[in-house]
Amino acid sequence: MRSYRATGADLPFGDPLSAHTGVAMEGYFWRITDAEGRVIIALCGVNQGPEGPWATVGLAAWPTGFLRTAALEGAWADPHGLGVEGGSGEFEANRRHLRVNLGEDAQFNLRFDDPLPWQHGAVGGSSIFQMVPALNQYWHPWLLGGKASGTAIVGGETWEFTDAQVYAEKNWGREGFPESWWWGQAQGFTETDACVAFAGGLVHSGKLRTEVTGLVVRLPGGRVFRLGNPVVSPVDTHTNDELWQLSGRGYGWKVEITATAPLDHAFVLPVPLPSEHRNIAGDLEHLAGELSITVHRFGRHVWSGKTTSAALEHGGLDRAAAELQRRGLDPGLSSAPPVL
């Protein structure tokens, strides 16, 4: 079992939250939003390099556009549950707490309560693909809601949060990231317990090479379903730097999603090159895009929602380098704030 999980794979009814000791990168991500339109994210990637483990860490905030990222010596991912540490105490997180200290002007100290966890015990967010060894990426949105309270220091501002909305996920896999990928997560709907998350890209392992998008919806009231298995519940995706359109159907469900965000508002975020012990720009991520969703079940309208608190991502190393150059920045930078 240990050698199987070291490939990144999990058996049915396994625990994708525990670290997959042996993969090149195990990534952790939290996103907090509130009714005032404030958004913060925190990320930590535990990378295995030739000189030992190291961490890709970052935090960002909207609407200020504040961003702080770093590559830190030392990193640890809990092999027995959800837990991560980056650097020498700069980043510490588990199911209930998130503490980040990347300088006097870049600190989070948050507590999570009333979690709304992933409900399907048999498989995680990658569904049947979680059982395929040695994929380039696996994905699991393990926290589809809950309450976040605490303090965030972002640049010259101190934000206090009380019962803000929280979402969290993991991703892990081989060296680097797919050649191209897309991702999104939305909360802040009128129905505060609703959540939407999707992730897609070019998936490959050996001779297997395919384009897949996984789509997870938590409906108002608590029901969770997932689409994205080839043939039985496919999700068609059309994405560019400012538009995300998804259409999924299966098991009686039909979901239509349209999301938009202006390119200038994207944060350029880093992705790790584990074997090279460095970060590189690889991801264009918006923290407050617009998203609308409509859900039908066997032809009957179930739910429609809109939010202006959607995170939207379009990833790829060449894409990120081109965007840095478009902004007049050094394409060799590993990150950059939005243009406001």
C-alpha positions as CSV (number, residue, x, y, z in Angstrom):
1,M,0.0,0.0,0.0
2,R,2.8,2.4,0.8
3,S,4.5,2.0,-2.6
4,Y,1.1,2.4,-4.3
5,R,0.3,5.7,-2.5
6,A,3.9,6.8,-3.3
7,T,2.8,7.1,-6.9
8,G,0.1,9.5,-5.9
9,A,-2.8,7.1,-6.2
10,D,-5.5,6.2,-3.6
11,L,-7.7,3.1,-3.4
12,P,-11.4,3.5,-3.0
13,F,-12.3,4.6,0.5
14,G,-8.7,5.7,1.0
15,D,-7.6,8.9,2.6
16,P,-6.5,11.5,0.1
17,L,-5.9,14.0,2.9
18,S,-2.9,12.2,4.2
19,A,0.4,13.0,2.4
20,H,1.5,10.7,-0.4
21,T,5.1,10.2,0.6
22,G,7.1,9.8,-2.6
23,V,5.4,12.3,-4.9
24,A,7.3,15.3,-6.1
25,M,4.8,17.9,-4.8
26,E,1.9,17.9,-2.4
27,G,0.0,21.2,-2.5
28,Y,-2.5,22.8,0.0
29,F,-4.8,25.8,-0.6
30,W,-7.2,27.8,1.4
31,R,-9.6,30.5,0.3
32,I,-11.6,32.9,2.6
33,T,-14.3,35.4,1.4
34,D,-16.7,37.6,3.3
35,A,-19.8,39.6,2.6
36,E,-17.8,42.9,2.2
37,G,-16.1,41.5,-0.9
38,R,-12.7,40.8,0.8
39,V,-10.8,37.7,-0.3
40,I,-7.7,36.1,0.9
41,I,-5.9,32.9,-0.2
42,A,-3.0,31.0,1.2
43,L,-1.0,28.2,-0.5
44,C,1.8,25.9,0.5
45,G,3.4,23.3,-1.7
46,V,5.7,20.6,-0.1
47,N,8.3,19.9,-2.7
48,Q,10.9,17.1,-2.8
49,G,14.2,18.3,-4.2
50,P,17.6,16.7,-4.5
51,E,18.8,18.6,-1.4
52,G,15.7,17.8,0.7
53,P,12.2,19.1,1.1
54,W,11.4,22.8,0.4
55,A,8.2,24.8,0.2
56,T,6.4,27.0,-2.3
57,V,4.3,29.4,-0.1
58,G,2.2,32.4,-0.8
59,L,-0.7,34.6,0.3
60,A,-2.8,37.1,-1.6
61,A,-5.6,39.5,-1.0
62,W,-8.4,41.3,-2.9
63,P,-9.4,44.0,-3.5
64,T,-6.0,45.4,-2.4
65,G,-4.1,43.2,-4.9
66,F,-1.5,42.4,-2.2
67,L,0.8,39.4,-2.9
68,R,3.6,37.8,-1.1
69,T,5.3,34.5,-2.3
70,A,8.5,32.7,-1.4
71,A,10.5,29.5,-1.7
72,L,11.5,28.3,1.7
73,E,13.9,25.8,3.0
74,G,12.3,22.9,4.8
75,A,8.7,21.5,4.4
76,W,6.6,18.8,6.0
77,A,3.2,17.1,5.0
78,D,1.4,15.0,7.5
79,P,1.4,11.3,6.4
80,H,-1.5,10.6,8.9
81,G,-4.0,13.4,8.2
82,L,-4.4,16.9,6.9
83,G,-1.4,19.0,8.0
84,V,1.4,21.0,6.4
85,E,4.4,23.1,7.5
86,G,6.5,25.3,5.3
87,G,9.9,26.8,6.2
88,S,10.8,27.3,9.8
89,G,7.4,28.2,11.1
90,E,6.4,30.6,8.4
91,F,3.5,28.4,7.3
92,E,1.5,26.0,9.5
93,A,-2.0,24.6,8.8
94,N,-4.3,21.7,9.6
95,R,-8.0,21.1,9.5
96,R,-8.8,23.8,12.2
97,H,-6.1,26.4,11.9
98,L,-4.1,28.4,9.4
99,R,-1.1,30.5,10.4
100,V,1.2,32.3,7.9
101,N,4.0,34.7,8.6
102,L,5.8,36.0,5.6
103,G,6.8,39.3,7.2
104,E,5.3,42.0,9.3
105,D,3.0,43.0,6.5
106,A,2.0,39.5,5.4
107,Q,0.4,37.4,8.2
108,F,-2.7,35.2,8.6
109,N,-4.0,33.7,11.8
110,L,-7.3,32.0,11.3
111,R,-9.5,29.4,13.0
112,F,-12.0,27.2,11.1
113,D,-15.4,26.0,12.6
114,D,-18.5,24.3,11.4
115,P,-16.8,22.5,8.4
116,L,-18.7,21.3,5.4
117,P,-16.5,18.5,4.3
118,W,-16.3,16.3,1.1
119,Q,-19.2,13.8,1.4
120,H,-18.3,10.9,-0.9
121,G,-16.1,8.5,1.0
122,A,-15.4,6.1,-1.9
123,V,-13.5,8.5,-4.0
124,G,-12.1,12.0,-3.9
125,G,-12.3,14.9,-6.3
126,S,-10.3,13.1,-9.0
127,S,-12.9,10.3,-8.9
128,I,-11.9,7.1,-10.7
129,F,-8.6,8.8,-11.8
130,Q,-7.4,8.7,-8.1
131,M,-6.8,5.0,-8.6
132,V,-4.5,5.5,-11.6
133,P,-0.8,5.5,-10.5
134,A,1.7,8.2,-11.4
135,L,-0.6,10.9,-12.9
136,N,0.9,14.3,-13.3
137,Q,-1.8,15.8,-11.1
138,Y,-4.5,14.7,-8.6
139,W,-7.1,17.0,-7.0
140,H,-9.3,16.8,-4.0
141,P,-11.6,19.7,-2.7
142,W,-11.8,18.4,0.8
143,L,-13.6,21.5,2.5
144,L,-16.6,22.8,0.6
145,G,-17.6,25.4,3.2
146,G,-17.3,26.4,6.8
147,K,-16.6,29.5,9.0
148,A,-13.3,31.3,9.2
149,S,-12.5,33.7,12.0
150,G,-9.3,35.6,12.8
151,T,-6.9,38.2,11.5
152,A,-5.1,38.9,8.2
153,I,-2.4,41.5,7.8
154,V,-2.1,42.4,4.1
155,G,0.2,45.3,3.3
156,G,-0.8,48.3,5.3
157,E,-4.2,46.9,6.3
158,T,-5.4,44.6,9.1
159,W,-8.6,42.7,8.4
160,E,-10.7,41.0,11.0
161,F,-12.9,38.1,9.9
162,T,-15.8,36.7,11.9
163,D,-17.6,33.6,10.4
164,A,-16.3,34.3,6.9
165,Q,-16.7,31.6,4.3
166,V,-13.8,29.1,3.8
167,Y,-12.9,26.6,1.1
168,A,-9.9,24.3,1.0
169,E,-8.4,21.7,-1.4
170,K,-5.3,19.6,-2.1
171,N,-3.4,18.7,-5.2
172,W,-0.4,16.5,-5.7
173,G,1.6,14.7,-8.3
174,R,4.7,14.3,-10.3
175,E,7.2,17.0,-11.2
176,G,5.7,20.4,-12.1
177,F,2.2,21.0,-13.4
178,P,0.3,20.0,-16.6
179,E,1.1,21.8,-19.8
180,S,-2.2,23.6,-19.5
181,W,-4.9,23.7,-16.9
182,W,-8.0,25.5,-15.7
183,W,-9.6,25.8,-12.3
184,G,-12.3,27.7,-10.5
185,Q,-14.0,27.9,-7.1
186,A,-17.1,30.0,-6.2
187,Q,-18.9,30.8,-3.0
188,G,-20.6,34.0,-1.8
189,F,-23.9,33.0,-3.3
190,T,-27.2,34.2,-1.8
191,E,-27.4,30.6,-0.4
192,T,-24.3,30.7,1.8
193,D,-24.0,26.9,2.0
194,A,-23.6,26.6,-1.8
195,C,-20.2,25.9,-3.3
196,V,-18.8,25.2,-6.8
197,A,-15.4,23.9,-7.7
198,F,-13.8,22.6,-10.9
199,A,-10.4,21.6,-12.1
200,G,-9.2,20.4,-15.4
201,G,-6.2,20.0,-17.7
202,L,-4.2,17.6,-19.7
203,V,-3.8,14.4,-17.7
204,H,-1.2,11.8,-18.6
205,S,0.5,8.7,-17.2
206,G,2.5,6.5,-19.5
207,K,0.4,6.0,-22.7
208,L,-2.7,7.5,-21.1
209,R,-3.2,11.1,-22.2
210,T,-6.5,12.8,-22.0
211,E,-8.2,16.1,-21.2
212,V,-10.4,16.0,-18.2
213,T,-12.4,18.5,-16.1
214,G,-13.8,17.5,-12.7
215,L,-16.8,19.6,-11.5
216,V,-18.1,19.5,-7.9
217,V,-21.3,21.3,-6.8
218,R,-22.6,21.6,-3.3
219,L,-26.2,22.6,-3.6
220,P,-28.1,24.8,-1.1
221,G,-29.3,22.4,1.5
222,G,-26.1,20.3,1.4
223,R,-26.3,17.7,-1.4
224,V,-23.0,17.3,-3.2
225,F,-22.4,15.7,-6.6
226,R,-19.5,15.4,-9.0
227,L,-19.3,15.3,-12.8
228,G,-16.3,14.7,-15.0
229,N,-15.9,11.0,-15.6
230,P,-15.4,10.3,-19.3
231,V,-18.4,8.9,-21.2
232,V,-20.8,8.7,-18.1
233,S,-20.6,12.3,-16.9
234,P,-18.4,14.4,-19.2
235,V,-17.8,18.1,-18.7
236,D,-17.1,20.2,-21.8
237,T,-14.9,23.2,-21.1
238,H,-14.0,26.3,-23.2
239,T,-11.5,28.6,-21.5
240,N,-9.4,31.6,-22.3
241,D,-7.7,34.2,-20.2
242,E,-11.0,36.0,-19.4
243,L,-13.8,33.4,-19.9
244,W,-14.6,30.0,-18.4
245,Q,-17.6,28.1,-19.9
246,L,-18.5,24.6,-18.6
247,S,-21.3,22.3,-19.6
248,G,-21.6,19.0,-17.7
249,R,-24.2,16.2,-17.7
250,G,-24.5,12.8,-16.1
251,Y,-26.5,10.7,-13.6
252,G,-29.6,12.9,-14.4
253,W,-27.7,16.2,-13.7
254,K,-27.1,19.0,-16.1
255,V,-24.9,21.9,-15.2
256,E,-24.1,25.1,-17.1
257,I,-21.5,27.6,-15.8
258,T,-20.2,30.9,-17.3
259,A,-17.6,32.9,-15.5
260,T,-15.6,36.0,-16.5
261,A,-12.8,38.2,-15.1
262,P,-10.5,40.9,-16.8
263,L,-7.0,39.7,-17.5
264,D,-5.4,42.7,-15.8
265,H,-7.0,41.6,-12.5
266,A,-5.2,38.3,-12.5
267,F,-2.4,37.5,-10.0
268,V,0.5,35.7,-11.5
269,L,1.2,32.9,-9.1
270,P,4.2,30.6,-8.8
271,V,4.4,26.8,-9.4
272,P,7.3,24.7,-8.2
273,L,10.0,23.0,-10.1
274,P,10.8,20.5,-7.3
275,S,14.0,19.0,-8.8
276,E,15.4,22.5,-9.5
277,H,14.6,23.9,-6.0
278,R,12.9,27.0,-7.4
279,N,9.5,28.5,-8.3
280,I,8.5,29.7,-11.7
281,A,5.5,31.7,-12.8
282,G,2.8,29.3,-14.0
283,D,-0.7,30.4,-13.1
284,L,-3.0,33.3,-13.8
285,E,-5.5,33.5,-10.9
286,H,-8.4,35.9,-10.3
287,L,-9.7,36.2,-6.8
288,A,-13.1,37.9,-7.5
289,G,-14.5,37.0,-10.8
290,E,-18.2,36.8,-11.8
291,L,-19.8,33.3,-12.1
292,S,-23.3,32.1,-12.8
293,I,-24.5,28.5,-12.6
294,T,-27.7,26.7,-13.5
295,V,-28.4,23.1,-12.3
296,H,-31.1,20.8,-13.7
297,R,-32.0,17.3,-12.5
298,F,-33.9,15.1,-15.0
299,G,-35.0,18.2,-16.8
300,R,-36.3,19.9,-13.7
301,H,-34.7,23.2,-12.6
302,V,-33.0,22.7,-9.2
303,W,-30.9,25.8,-8.6
304,S,-29.5,28.9,-10.3
305,G,-26.9,31.1,-8.6
306,K,-24.6,34.1,-9.2
307,T,-21.6,35.4,-7.3
308,T,-18.9,38.0,-7.7
309,S,-16.6,36.1,-5.4
310,A,-15.4,33.5,-7.8
311,A,-11.7,32.4,-8.1
312,L,-10.8,31.6,-11.7
313,E,-7.5,30.3,-13.0
314,H,-5.9,29.6,-16.3
315,G,-2.5,27.9,-16.0
316,G,0.5,27.2,-18.1
317,L,4.2,28.2,-18.0
318,D,4.2,29.8,-21.4
319,R,1.0,31.6,-20.7
320,A,2.3,33.1,-17.4
321,A,5.6,34.2,-19.0
322,A,3.7,35.8,-21.9
323,E,1.4,37.7,-19.4
324,L,4.4,39.0,-17.4
325,Q,5.9,40.2,-20.7
326,R,2.6,41.9,-21.7
327,R,2.7,43.8,-18.5
328,G,6.2,45.0,-19.2
329,L,7.7,42.8,-16.5
330,D,10.6,40.4,-16.5
331,P,9.3,37.1,-17.8
332,G,11.7,35.4,-15.5
333,L,9.8,36.6,-12.4
334,S,8.0,33.9,-10.4
335,S,5.0,36.0,-9.4
336,A,3.3,39.4,-9.8
337,P,0.3,41.3,-8.4
338,P,-2.6,42.3,-10.6
339,V,-2.7,45.6,-12.5
340,L,-5.2,47.8,-10.7
